[in-house]
Structures are given as C-alpha cells and as structure tokens.
C-alpha cells in the first residue's frame, strides 16, 4: 500500500507538472517588431549623422577654398599696386631722360648739330593745295578704272558661260 501511494503520488505529480508546464508555458512575446524599430531608428540616426558630417566637410572645404582665393586676391592687389608705382615711375619725364642718357647714351644735340631751316608759309600752302588736288584727281581716276575693270570682268564672265 505504501508503495502504491508513492506511485500514485508520483504519477499525480507528473501529471500536475505536465499540466503546469502546459499552463505555465504561455506564448512568449515576440520582440521582433521592437528590434526592427530600434534598428531602424539607429540606422536613421547613423545616416543623419553621416549626412551632417559630409555637409560639414563640404562647408569646411569651401571655406578653405575661399581663404586660398582671398590670399591670391591679396597677392594680386599687391602686385597691381607695385605695377602702378612702376608705371608712374616709368612715365615720369625725368626718369625717361635719365634712362636715355645712361642706357642708350643719348645726349641733347649741341649747337653744331642743330640745323635751322627757314620755310616760306606761302610756298607750303601752295604745295599742300597741289598735293591735295593731285590726290583728288588720282582717286577719281582710280574709281573710274575700278568701275571699268568691274564691268569688263562681268562681261568676260558672261561670255565664258
């Protein structure tokens, strides 16, 4: 009897344990959606931070380029002012005179080297009018020759056809 009781209690406990395990085993909640949501949030934050870093890099590079261009502009401004000063120095008649004397060995003419010519204004006026008239007559003749030449060219071109 004692043995039968032990077996029955053992069987009862086993049956109760099975029932418990069935009732105790509830469906475990799946955290798949939460994991996907967390992964999506982390990837969005990562992508945004990469985007911000690349934009910051582009801004920094643009600032670097601007700084380089400003330095180049300043150098060109200095060069421009230097060239203006040199231009003013070169355009001064005193500098030109000294350069002509030193580099080209040019000197002012002496009295023996100077030749004076007396010109009659009436003769100059008469020669000028003759030159102007001859130029006018020559231009009229050339125009007439050009017209005749053009006419003959056209006539010959028609006869070749």
Backbone as CSV, one residue per row, in Angstrom:
resi,resn,N_x,N_y,N_z,CA_x,CA_y,CA_z,C_x,C_y,C_z
1,UNK,0.767,-1.168,0.000,0.000,0.000,0.000,0.833,1.268,0.000
2,UNK,1.803,1.164,0.738,2.673,2.331,0.783,3.284,2.540,-0.599
3,UNK,3.616,1.471,-1.188,4.234,1.573,-2.494,3.228,2.099,-3.512
4,UNK,2.022,1.702,-3.420,1.005,2.159,-4.345,0.749,3.632,-4.151
5,UNK,0.817,4.090,-2.927,0.604,5.516,-2.693,1.743,6.321,-3.313
6,UNK,2.935,5.841,-3.151,4.064,6.592,-3.695,3.972,6.687,-5.214
7,UNK,3.595,5.582,-5.813,3.468,5.604,-7.256,2.355,6.523,-7.693
8,UNK,1.293,6.488,-6.999,0.187,7.354,-7.381,0.541,8.815,-7.165
9,UNK,1.253,9.109,-6.101,1.649,10.493,-5.886,2.658,10.919,-6.948
10,UNK,3.489,9.981,-7.338,4.477,10.297,-8.349,3.800,10.557,-9.684
11,UNK,2.837,9.713,-10.005,2.092,9.872,-11.251,1.267,11.138,-11.188
12,UNK,0.652,11.401,-10.048,-0.148,12.615,-9.907,0.747,13.859,-10.040
13,UNK,1.897,13.801,-9.462,2.804,14.952,-9.540,3.269,15.161,-10.981
14,UNK,3.525,14.056,-11.635,3.962,14.166,-13.015,2.864,14.746,-13.881
15,UNK,1.637,14.297,-13.668,0.515,14.828,-14.418,0.293,16.289,-14.075
16,UNK,0.434,16.606,-12.833,0.273,18.001,-12.441,1.397,18.852,-13.030
17,UNK,2.569,18.303,-13.065,3.710,19.040,-13.637,3.532,19.277,-15.116
18,UNK,2.969,18.273,-15.766,2.727,18.437,-17.190,1.680,19.496,-17.423
19,UNK,0.670,19.456,-16.581,-0.368,20.466,-16.715,0.213,21.837,-16.441
20,UNK,1.026,21.861,-15.461,1.629,23.155,-15.133,2.508,23.655,-16.270
21,UNK,3.264,22.764,-16.824,4.143,23.195,-17.897,3.321,23.662,-19.089
22,UNK,2.201,23.012,-19.324,1.342,23.463,-20.413,0.717,24.802,-20.074
23,UNK,0.228,24.919,-18.866,-0.381,26.189,-18.486,0.682,27.226,-18.194
24,UNK,1.807,26.768,-17.707,2.879,27.685,-17.368,3.544,28.223,-18.640
25,UNK,3.567,27.402,-19.644,4.162,27.849,-20.889,3.170,28.730,-21.627
26,UNK,3.288,29.940,-21.379,2.472,30.883,-22.129,3.246,31.213,-23.397
27,UNK,2.579,31.740,-24.330,3.274,32.162,-25.544,4.227,33.276,-25.162
28,UNK,5.473,33.068,-25.521,6.437,34.114,-25.227,6.228,35.238,-26.225
29,UNK,6.310,36.445,-25.715,6.063,37.611,-26.542,7.247,37.788,-27.490
30,UNK,6.939,37.974,-28.741,7.990,38.162,-29.742,8.376,39.635,-29.767
31,UNK,9.672,39.898,-29.640,10.174,41.275,-29.649,10.734,41.631,-31.043
32,UNK,10.306,40.924,-32.049,10.801,41.150,-33.399,10.487,42.566,-33.878
33,UNK,9.290,43.032,-33.693,8.897,44.371,-34.123,9.705,45.437,-33.391
34,UNK,9.886,45.272,-32.098,10.657,46.241,-31.332,12.111,46.264,-31.791
35,UNK,12.676,45.083,-32.077,14.046,45.018,-32.558,14.189,45.728,-33.899
36,UNK,13.240,45.500,-34.790,13.271,46.153,-36.108,13.121,47.663,-35.959
37,UNK,12.254,48.098,-35.062,12.053,49.534,-34.847,13.317,50.170,-34.291
38,UNK,13.960,49.510,-33.341,15.198,50.050,-32.757,16.298,50.096,-33.826
39,UNK,16.406,49.038,-34.614,17.392,49.010,-35.687,17.130,50.125,-36.707
40,UNK,15.878,50.365,-37.034,15.530,51.437,-37.978,15.893,52.799,-37.408
41,UNK,15.601,53.031,-36.144,15.926,54.313,-35.514,17.440,54.514,-35.475
42,UNK,18.178,53.467,-35.107,19.630,53.578,-35.050,20.191,53.856,-36.436
43,UNK,19.685,53.156,-37.480,20.189,53.411,-38.826,19.817,54.795,-39.327
44,UNK,18.662,55.311,-38.978,18.291,56.674,-39.376,19.200,57.682,-38.694
45,UNK,19.481,57.490,-37.419,20.383,58.398,-36.703,21.787,58.332,-37.313
46,UNK,22.235,57.133,-37.643,23.543,56.972,-38.269,23.601,57.669,-39.626
47,UNK,22.567,57.477,-40.443,22.520,58.107,-41.764,22.489,59.624,-41.646
48,UNK,21.717,60.144,-40.686,21.663,61.599,-40.484,23.019,62.141,-40.041
49,UNK,23.682,61.408,-39.156,24.992,61.886,-38.701,26.013,61.855,-39.840
50,UNK,25.960,60.850,-40.702,26.847,60.799,-41.863,26.536,61.969,-42.802
51,UNK,25.266,62.238,-43.017,24.863,63.357,-43.873,25.361,64.681,-43.310
52,UNK,25.209,64.870,-42.031,25.666,66.113,-41.392,27.184,66.234,-41.502
53,UNK,27.891,65.146,-41.297,29.353,65.185,-41.396,29.821,65.506,-42.819
54,UNK,29.151,64.930,-43.816,29.553,65.228,-45.195,29.263,66.681,-45.543
55,UNK,28.157,67.216,-45.086,27.843,68.628,-45.350,28.850,69.531,-44.630
56,UNK,29.204,69.162,-43.403,30.198,69.943,-42.668,31.545,69.895,-43.382
57,UNK,31.873,68.729,-43.938,33.111,68.600,-44.693,33.081,69.489,-45.936
58,UNK,31.948,69.524,-46.628,31.832,70.369,-47.821,31.950,71.847,-47.453
59,UNK,31.341,72.242,-46.342,31.421,73.639,-45.898,32.856,73.988,-45.537
60,UNK,33.541,73.094,-44.839,34.925,73.345,-44.453,35.815,73.451,-45.690
61,UNK,35.591,72.589,-46.664,36.366,72.647,-47.902,36.116,73.952,-48.653
62,UNK,34.862,74.408,-48.683,34.544,75.680,-49.341,35.219,76.843,-48.622
63,UNK,35.236,76.806,-47.309,35.923,77.859,-46.545,37.420,77.858,-46.834
64,UNK,37.985,76.676,-46.946,39.408,76.562,-47.271,39.687,77.160,-48.650
65,UNK,38.837,76.838,-49.623,38.992,77.398,-50.969,38.852,78.913,-50.955
66,UNK,37.890,79.423,-50.194,37.684,80.873,-50.108,38.905,81.541,-49.502
67,UNK,39.460,80.940,-48.482,40.655,81.505,-47.856,41.808,81.541,-48.851
68,UNK,41.983,80.488,-49.612,43.031,80.455,-50.629,42.832,81.524,-51.690
69,UNK,41.586,81.695,-52.130,41.294,82.721,-53.130,41.500,84.125,-52.573
70,UNK,41.158,84.320,-51.303,41.388,85.635,-50.696,42.879,85.942,-50.619
71,UNK,43.693,84.948,-50.278,45.148,85.160,-50.246,45.677,85.481,-51.637
72,UNK,45.176,84.762,-52.629,45.594,85.027,-54.005,45.170,86.426,-54.436
73,UNK,43.970,86.840,-54.050,43.481,88.179,-54.366,44.370,89.245,-53.735
74,UNK,44.767,89.027,-52.478,45.643,89.983,-51.803,47.001,90.076,-52.505
75,UNK,47.544,88.923,-52.931,48.819,88.946,-53.652,48.687,89.716,-54.962
76,UNK,47.560,89.503,-55.659,47.355,90.209,-56.922,47.169,91.706,-56.704
77,UNK,46.520,92.077,-55.605,46.366,93.500,-55.289,47.727,94.139,-55.024
78,UNK,48.593,93.447,-54.282,49.941,93.957,-54.011,50.709,94.096,-55.322
79,UNK,50.590,93.090,-56.188,51.264,93.136,-57.492,50.726,94.298,-58.328
80,UNK,49.432,94.514,-58.271,48.812,95.613,-59.023,49.327,96.968,-58.551
81,UNK,49.400,97.168,-57.243,49.907,98.443,-56.723,51.384,98.610,-57.076
82,UNK,52.152,97.511,-57.023,53.567,97.594,-57.392,53.713,98.002,-58.851
83,UNK,52.884,97.423,-59.721,52.946,97.761,-61.141,52.496,99.198,-61.403
84,UNK,51.506,99.676,-60.644,51.080,101.076,-60.793,52.204,102.027,-60.410
85,UNK,52.893,101.705,-59.331,54.021,102.548,-58.899,55.114,102.533,-59.966
86,UNK,55.384,101.354,-60.511,56.402,101.257,-61.551,55.975,102.020,-62.805
87,UNK,54.691,101.956,-63.148,54.177,102.691,-64.306,54.325,104.195,-64.114
88,UNK,53.993,104.668,-62.936,54.143,106.096,-62.659,55.610,106.508,-62.733
89,UNK,56.487,105.662,-62.230,57.915,105.964,-62.258,58.418,106.012,-63.697
90,UNK,57.977,105.065,-64.518,58.418,104.989,-65.897,57.853,106.137,-66.727
91,UNK,56.652,106.583,-66.414,56.040,107.639,-67.219,56.562,109.033,-66.867
92,UNK,57.318,109.182,-65.828,57.892,110.487,-65.470,58.988,110.835,-66.476
93,UNK,59.002,112.094,-66.921,59.963,112.506,-67.948,61.386,112.500,-67.414
94,UNK,61.583,112.791,-66.142,62.926,112.766,-65.566,63.528,111.379,-65.602
95,UNK,62.738,110.381,-65.297,63.230,109.000,-65.328,63.557,108.599,-66.755
96,UNK,62.668,108.977,-67.699,62.893,108.649,-69.106,64.198,109.296,-69.588
97,UNK,64.399,110.550,-69.203,65.615,111.259,-69.595,66.860,110.581,-69.035
98,UNK,66.819,110.208,-67.768,67.994,109.567,-67.167,68.263,108.199,-67.795
99,UNK,67.230,107.460,-68.106,67.409,106.151,-68.759,67.978,106.317,-70.164
100,UNK,67.499,107.338,-70.881,68.009,107.580,-72.232,69.485,107.946,-72.175
101,UNK,69.866,108.724,-71.202,71.278,109.128,-71.097,72.159,107.968,-70.660
102,UNK,71.698,107.148,-69.697,72.555,106.089,-69.160,72.556,104.835,-70.036
103,UNK,71.392,104.309,-70.360,71.341,103.044,-71.096,71.579,103.215,-72.591
104,UNK,71.011,104.274,-73.170,71.110,104.443,-74.625,72.188,105.446,-75.053
105,UNK,72.870,106.025,-74.092,73.919,107.030,-74.339,73.423,108.155,-75.244
106,UNK,72.206,108.592,-74.991,71.638,109.708,-75.754,71.944,111.011,-75.020
107,UNK,72.283,112.046,-75.784,72.560,113.364,-75.219,71.789,114.400,-76.018
108,UNK,71.620,115.573,-75.431,70.973,116.667,-76.149,71.901,117.124,-77.276
109,UNK,71.334,117.539,-78.419,72.190,117.986,-79.527,72.887,119.302,-79.180
110,UNK,74.093,119.438,-79.671,74.842,120.679,-79.455,74.466,121.690,-80.534
111,UNK,74.992,122.888,-80.434,74.671,123.942,-81.401,75.181,123.581,-82.790
112,UNK,76.295,122.861,-82.877,76.842,122.468,-84.179,75.969,121.403,-84.852
113,UNK,75.289,120.594,-84.049,74.462,119.517,-84.596,73.081,120.007,-85.008
114,UNK,72.697,121.194,-84.580,71.367,121.718,-84.855,71.367,122.424,-86.203
115,UNK,70.388,122.118,-87.027,70.232,122.770,-88.331,68.893,123.480,-88.323
116,UNK,68.906,124.763,-88.683,67.679,125.555,-88.749,67.283,125.722,-90.201
117,UNK,66.017,125.510,-90.499,65.504,125.630,-91.862,64.439,126.714,-91.854
118,UNK,64.551,127.662,-92.801,63.538,128.698,-92.958,62.545,128.231,-94.010
119,UNK,61.277,128.293,-93.677,60.227,127.820,-94.566,59.308,129.000,-94.859
120,UNK,59.002,129.168,-96.137,58.080,130.228,-96.539,56.661,129.659,-96.450
121,UNK,55.789,130.262,-95.629,54.446,129.724,-95.463,53.629,129.748,-96.752
122,UNK,53.873,130.684,-97.633,53.116,130.758,-98.880,53.440,129.560,-99.767
123,UNK,54.724,129.205,-99.853,55.129,128.064,-100.669,54.557,126.756,-100.094
124,UNK,54.543,126.676,-98.781,53.993,125.470,-98.130,52.513,125.324,-98.462
125,UNK,51.768,126.430,-98.411,50.339,126.391,-98.709,50.107,126.002,-100.154
126,UNK,50.921,126.552,-101.066,50.775,126.249,-102.482,51.065,124.764,-102.735
127,UNK,52.133,124.208,-102.142,52.458,122.797,-102.326,51.382,121.887,-101.731
128,UNK,50.834,122.284,-100.617,49.776,121.490,-99.976,48.546,121.424,-100.863
129,UNK,48.173,122.558,-101.449,46.993,122.560,-102.321,47.241,121.714,-103.566
130,UNK,48.461,121.746,-104.126,48.769,120.912,-105.293,48.670,119.430,-104.933
131,UNK,49.207,119.093,-103.776,49.170,117.687,-103.342,47.729,117.224,-103.149
132,UNK,46.918,118.067,-102.535,45.514,117.704,-102.309,44.780,117.543,-103.630
133,UNK,45.026,118.442,-104.602,44.360,118.342,-105.906,44.804,117.094,-106.647
134,UNK,46.097,116.792,-106.607,46.578,115.600,-107.320,46.029,114.336,-106.675
135,UNK,45.902,114.314,-105.356,45.317,113.140,-104.673,43.859,112.969,-105.065
136,UNK,43.147,114.092,-105.185,41.733,114.024,-105.558,41.601,113.500,-106.977
137,UNK,42.405,114.008,-107.900,42.338,113.568,-109.299,42.711,112.093,-109.418
138,UNK,43.738,111.659,-108.671,44.148,110.261,-108.716,43.048,109.343,-108.183
139,UNK,42.365,109.781,-107.124,41.307,108.940,-106.566,40.132,108.843,-107.522
140,UNK,39.830,109.936,-108.238,38.741,109.900,-109.220,39.103,108.957,-110.349
141,UNK,40.359,109.005,-110.811,40.793,108.121,-111.885,40.723,106.666,-111.446
142,UNK,41.128,106.396,-110.198,41.090,105.021,-109.703,39.668,104.501,-109.623
143,UNK,38.743,105.364,-109.201,37.346,104.930,-109.131,36.823,104.599,-110.512
144,UNK,37.172,105.427,-111.488,36.742,105.167,-112.863,37.345,103.885,-113.384
145,UNK,38.614,103.653,-113.090,39.274,102.429,-113.526,38.650,101.211,-112.870
146,UNK,38.297,101.339,-111.601,37.679,100.207,-110.902,36.335,99.863,-111.524
147,UNK,35.560,100.880,-111.874,34.251,100.624,-112.487,34.409,99.961,-113.849
148,UNK,35.368,100.443,-114.651,35.608,99.865,-115.960,36.122,98.435,-115.810
149,UNK,37.012,98.229,-114.877,37.566,96.904,-114.640,36.463,95.930,-114.204
150,UNK,35.595,96.369,-113.300,34.497,95.519,-112.848,33.538,95.179,-113.983
151,UNK,33.267,96.159,-114.844,32.371,95.930,-115.976,32.970,94.907,-116.934
152,UNK,34.253,95.048,-117.216,34.907,94.112,-118.117,34.941,92.701,-117.523
153,UNK,35.148,92.604,-116.227,35.138,91.292,-115.562,33.796,90.607,-115.723
154,UNK,32.729,91.357,-115.512,31.381,90.780,-115.644,31.125,90.348,-117.080
155,UNK,31.542,91.166,-118.024,31.325,90.852,-119.422,32.054,89.576,-119.815
156,UNK,33.290,89.413,-119.338,34.070,88.210,-119.661,33.458,87.000,-118.978
157,UNK,32.959,87.167,-117.765,32.359,86.024,-117.066,31.089,85.551,-117.768
158,UNK,30.325,86.480,-118.368,29.123,86.074,-119.090,29.469,85.356,-120.393
159,UNK,30.546,85.779,-121.033,30.912,85.145,-122.306,31.453,83.744,-122.087
160,UNK,31.997,83.427,-120.926,32.523,82.089,-120.662,31.406,81.071,-120.469
161,UNK,30.262,81.497,-120.101,29.152,80.579,-119.855,28.705,80.057,-121.158
